[in-house]
Amino acid sequence: MVRSLDELSRRSFWEEWGAVRCPGLVVLGDGREGGIIGGDEYAEMVRVRPGLHGVSLPGTGHDVHLERPGVLGGVILDFLGQGGS
């Protein structure tokens, strides 16, 4: 895991991010609980991919999938058009 994170600290992936053409969903922690994507970085993500859909889940940090799995599942299903609402 340390080796895989090492590359993330040495270079950016904006070129690869900008090349993605499918719809995108970014699920963010609310920042107060230790989320890793800050407002400036998220703004750049949207600038590079204007159709990006982003959701911030209150009361969560980096481990949204562990902290609020049911809510995360609903967000993903809604994004995929399967939310039933």
Buried (B, 14 or more C-beta within 10 A) or exposed (E): EEEEEEEEEEEEEEEEBEEEEEEBEBBBBBBEBEBEBEEEEBEBBBEBBEEBBEBBBEEBBBEBEEBBEEBBEBBBEBBEEEEEE
